[in-house]
Amino acid sequence: MKRRLHGLYVLTEGLKNRMSARFTPLGKVFLLLAALTLLFGINVERTMIYHIFSLTLMLLAFSFVLSLRFSPSLRIRRFLPATCVAGREIRYRVRLENTGTGSLRGVYFREAIPARLPDWHEFAAAREEKEERRNMFDRLMGYYRWLWLVEIGRKILPVEQPLPNLPVAATQEIEATLLPLRRGAVHLPGAVLGRVDPFGLCRREVLHDDECNLLVLPRIYAVPQLLFRGGRKYHRGGITAAREQGDSGDFLSLREYVHGDPIKHMDWKATARSGRPIVKQFRDEFFSRYGLVLDSFTEKKYSSVFEEAVSLAASVMLAQDSFNAVLDLLFVENECVTCTVGGGIDGQQRMMEILAAVSTCGDKPFSELAALVRSHAALLSGVVVIYIDLDRERRDLLEYLHIRNIPLKAVLLVEDDETMAREKKKHHDLPLQIFKAGEVEAKIGSL
């Protein structure tokens, strides 16, 4: 039964998209009016409503024919950025050149955003957030689940931009707008030019193929710089080795030997040339290194709580002092991942791109992330832990860090007020802050 429902939903969604591309809101009202007058005016001997149906149908037919005349000849070049941030409107330049034989008037421009419809397996396996609170009929039909899946699949909202009149052979630049909704990679197949007919009922849209990709980065919140009481720690090999394995150091310069310098730092070639003992000088090996732990363990393919966790992790990373300290992002997806930024390492953009693509992990135990954190714990001057759940294993990790006197800031993200109250009562003895998804930006100042 659900497979048939999925096929019906795909059909109706495709029909709805085609109707929106062909008819204006006023045109849809006329279509509804034509359907109602046809239904109630079918008996022409007892009512005159069929006259309204005839007039409505005639106007729609004229509008449809007039809209077919639109066939623009334009050369379009879009100057889109490579990345953008979810929730922040982006503006970019579009260069238009009229290569046709007539001027263009009343034309609008927008990006072509293909609708992503969930397939049968995704529809059957997914569970809408709080779906258990819906009545039995809604759960059986799954329509609200379908709408939810369609909505979360929409990563960018296009904005229609009216174009100025464009004479023959004229070139003009306009400023177009896009509103990124959710993080992730977005494929843009091209630009759409459209025009509404003189009656304002029908429209015709023409796609200009010009494929490009856009990476939407996570939402960014105003997070204060986190200060830990832990001091700098010794890291063999210096800043460079903080993200590498082995004993390679960060070489700075040569200087004369001073009593107490390690013999292994002697530069014998420079010593032979100068006739005086010369040693290699390396970057200071004492610095602050922090850990940022992102909990990705949930069986849900999509979770608003996890999305908030990713945004919080990105915000914390950008707010820290990336020149005097090093930050390690630790999480598990298909495998254990460690990404390092700071201390002169230019990696913020790379870490943001990683967070833009990170997904939930439902086939591995939390113990893999716990082992990864424990292996780094001795080097860390402080840890920020972002949880989307708090079970025994997650609690054990917090206690492990606390026992070893590692400065700790822990955040638990929950779905609703009821869960927040329950978790506060259950874990009141932990150094933990609990935020509800959707309210993180307003309360993050207390972190």
N, C-alpha and C positions, 0 to 999 in steps of 0.2 A: 504493500500500500504506500509506504513512504517513498519508494522509488518512483511511483506514479506521481505522487505529490511533488517530488523534486522536479520531474519533467514538466509538470504544470507550472511550477514557480519559475523555471527557466523560460518557458514560453511567455508567461505574462510579463516577466521582467524585460525580455527582449522587445515585446510589443510596447511596453511603457516607454522604453528608451527611444524606439522608432517614432512613437507619437510625439514625444517631447522634441525630437529633432525636426519633425515635419510641421507641427502645429504650435501656435502661440497659446498662452493661457486663455486668451479670448477665443481662439479657434477651438480649444477644447470645450469651452462653454457652449459654443455653437454645435459641436458634435453631440454633446449631451442633450441639448435642446432638440436637435433633429431626432435623436433616438426616442425621447419622451413623446414628442408630437406624433411620431410614427406609431408608437404603442397605443396612445389614447385616441388617435384620430384615424384608426384603421377602418372604422365604419363611416364612410363619407356621407351616408344618407342621414345620419343622426347628429353629426357634429361638423364644425367648420375648422377644426384644429389642423386638418391636413393642409390648409393654406399656409400656415406657419411652417409646416414641414417643407413644403415646396420652396418657399422663400429662403429658408435656412440652407437647404440643400443647394439651391442655385448660387447663393453667395459663397458657399464653401467650394463649389466647383469652379467658379470664376477665380477665386483666390488661388486655388491649386494650380490652375493653368497659368496664371500670371507669374506665380513663383518659379515656374519652370524656365522662364526666360533668363534667369540669372546664371551666367556662365563667365566668371571673371578670369582675366588673364593677368596674373600678377607673379612677380618674382619676389619671394619672401626670404629674408634672412633673420634668424632669431639669435640674440646674444644672451643665452641662458647661462647662469652660473653653474659650476660643477656640483656644488653642494648648497643646501639651505637648511634652515632649522624649523622643525615642526612648530606650528602655532604662530610663526612670524611671517607675515606677508612679504613676498619678494616682488621686486619690480625690475624689469629688464627691458632692453631696447629691441625693437623690431623694425627692420628696414624694409619698406615696401616700394616696389617699382611697378608702375602700370605699363604692361607690355601689350595691352589690347588696343582696340580701335576706338574705344569710347571711354568717357570719364566714368568713374565709379562714385555713386552716391548712396547714402543710407546703408552702408555695409558695416558689419561688425566682425571683430576678430576674437578668437579664443583658442586655447590649446585643446587638442583632441586628447581626451582622457578616456581610454577604453574601460568599459565596465568590467570588473573582475567578478565573475559569478562562481560561487563554490560548486565543485563537482559533487557527485553523489556520495563518494566516500567521505569527503569532508563534512557534508551535510549530515550524514548518518552518525559520524563519530563525534561531532561537536556537541557541546552543551552550552547553551546561552547562560551567561552569568545570572544567577538567581532564578533559573528556569524552574527549579523545584517549587517556587512560590506561585507559579501559574496554575490555572485550573486544568483538569484532566483533558478537556477538549483542546486547549491551546498546546499542551504538551504533545498530544497525539498528532495534531495537524502540523506542528513545527513551523508555522508561518512566522511567528515572532523570532524564532531562531534563524530562519532564512533572512529576514530583514536585518538582524544583528550581524550575520556573516557578510552580507552585502555592504553594510556600513563600515565594518572594520577593514574590508578590502579596498575601500576608497581612501587612498593616501593623499590625494591632491584635489582641491576644489578649483575648477577653472572659473575665471571671471570674464564675462563678455566685455569687450572694449570697443566702443563705437569708433569707427575710422572717419577722419576728415575726408571731404571731397577730394578725389584724386584725379586730376586731368590726365589726358593721354601723355605717355612718356615721362610723367612726373615721378620723382622719387621723394619719399618722405619717411621720417622716422617717428615712431610713436612709442609710448611707454606702456607696456602690458603688465598685468598683475596675475599672480598665482598665490593661492593660499595652501601651503602644505598642512595636512591634517595629522599624519602619522609618520613615524620614522620608517626608513627602508628605501630600497632601490625602486625607482619609478621609470618606466619606459614610456617616452612620449613619441607617438608615431608621426606627429606632424601638427600643422596648424589648420584651423577651420575658418573659412570665410563664409559668412551667411548674410542673407537679406530677407526682410519681411515684405510681403506683398502690400500693395496700396491699401487693401481693406484691413490689414493687420490681423489676418486669420491664419495664414500659412507662411511658412518660411522654407527656404532652400539653403542647404549647407554644402559646401564643397571642401573636400580634404586636400590639402597640399602636403604631399609626402616629404618629410624631412626629419628622419628619426634621430633621436638623441636620448641620453640617459641622465637622470637627475637623482642624486643621493640626498635623501631627507635625513638630517641628523636628529637625535633626540631633543626633546624640549629642554630648555635651560631655565633654571630657577635662580633667583638671587640668593646664593648660599654664602654665609660668612666664611672667611678663612678660618680653618680649624687649627687651634693651637693646642699642642700636647705638652704635658710636663716632662716627657721623656727627652733626654739629651741626644747628642750625636753619638753614633756608634762607629766602630772600626770596620771598614770594608776592604779586605785585601784586594789590591789592584786598583783601588780608587773608583771614581764615578763610572769610568768606562766599563769596568768589570762588574758593576752593579747589574748590568743586563746581559753579561756574557759569562761563560764558564772558563776556568783556567786561571792563570796567574798574570795575564797580560795587564800592564798598567797604562796610565795616561801620561806619557812623557811630556814634560814641560821645557826643560833646558838643561845645560851643563853648568857645573860650578866646581870650585876647588874642594878637595876632600877635607872634611872636618872630623876630628876624632870622634869615633862612635858610629860613623856611617857604615852600613853593611858593605862587606867586600863585594857581594854580588852586584852592587850598583856601580862598581867601577867601570869606567869607559877606558879600556886599555889602549885603543887607538888614539884617543885624544890625549891620554897620559903620555904616550910615546912622542907625540908631536910637540907637546908643550914642555915636557921634561918635569912636570909637576903632576901629582895625583889628581885626577879629575873624576867626578862621579856624576851619574845621571840623577836629575831631580824630577820627581813625579808629583802629580797633583795630590793634595791632602786626601788621605784615605779615611778621614773622619767626617761624616756628614749624616744628616737626618734622612731616614728612609721610612716611608709610610706605606701601609697596605690598605687597599680598597677592595673589600670582599663583596662580590655580587652574588646573591642567591638566585639561581635560575632553575631550581628543582621543583617542577610542578608537572602534572600530567596534562594540563590544559595547553593546547596549542597557542591560544591567545588568552592573556589575562591582563585586565586593566591594572591590577596590583603590580604585576611584573613590569608593565610599561612605565608605571610611576617609579619603580625601582631603578630602571635603566636611566630615566631622566634625572633622578637624584644622583646616581653615580656619575653621570656626565657633568652635572652641576658642581659636585664636590671636586671632581678632577680639575675643572677650569678655575675654581676659586682658590686653589692652593698656590703657594710660592714655588713655581716651577724652576726658579733659578738656583735657590739655595737648598733645595730638597729634592728627593726622588720619590715618585709615587708608583707603586706596583698595583695594577688592576688584576685581581685574581678571580677567575670564574671557571665553570665547566660547561661546555656545550657538547660537541662530539668528542672532545678530549679536554684535558686540563690546559688552561690558557693563562699565560702571564704576560702582561704588556706593561712596559716601563716608560715613564715620562718624567722630565725634570732634570735638574742638575746639568743644564746645558744640552740635554738630549732633546732634539726637536721631534717630539712625538705626539703632541696634543691632537693634531689633525688626524693622525693615524689612529689614535685611541678613540676619537669620536666616530671615525668610520667603522671601527670594530663594534662599538656600541650601537651604531645604526643598524647593523646586520645581526646582532646577537639574538638568539631565540631560546625558548625554554628547553629544558632537558628533562625528559620523562622516562628515560631508559637506563639511568645510572643512579647509584645511591649517593646520598649527601656525603658519605664518608670520603669520597674522592676529593671533594673540595676541602673537607676538614684536614685531610692529609697534606694537601697542597699548602694550606695556611700554616700548619704546624712546621712544615719544612722551611718556611720563610720566617717564622716567628722570632728566632734568635737575632735576626738582622734588623728587625723593625723597631722604630722609635715610637710608633703608634699605629693603631688599626681602626679603620672605619668599616663596620659590618652592616650591610643592608640586607635584611631578611624579608621574605614574603610568607614565611611560615615559621613557627617556633615549636619544634618537637624536642624529644630527648637528645638527639644527636646535635642539633643546633645549640641547645642549651649547654651541652658539654663543651662545645667549642668556646663559647663565651667564658665559661668557668676556667677552661684551660688558659686562655689569654689573661684572665684576671689573676689567677694564682701566680703566674710568672711576672706579675707587675708590669705588663705591657699596657701602656695607656690605651684606653678603648672608648670608642663612641659607637653604640649599636642602635640601629633603627629597625623597627618592625612595621611593615605596611600591611594594613588590613582593609577589608572590603566595606565594612559598615560599623556603625556605632555599637551595635550589640557585640560584635566580635572584639572591638576595642575594649569595651568594659570587661569582657571575660578575660582577655589576655592581660590586662593591667592587674586584675585581681590574682591571676595565676602566677605571674612573673614579677611581682612587686619587689622582690629582693634582688633583681638584676639591674645593672646600670644600662637601662634600656629606655628608649623613647618610642612611643607608638603613634603613628600617624594614619589617618584614614585616606585611602586613595581619592584624589580629587581635592584634597585640602592641604597637600604637601606644600605648595607654594606659599600659602598664607601662614603656615606655622613653622616653616623651615628655619626661621631666624633664631629659634630656641635651641638649635642643634649645637 
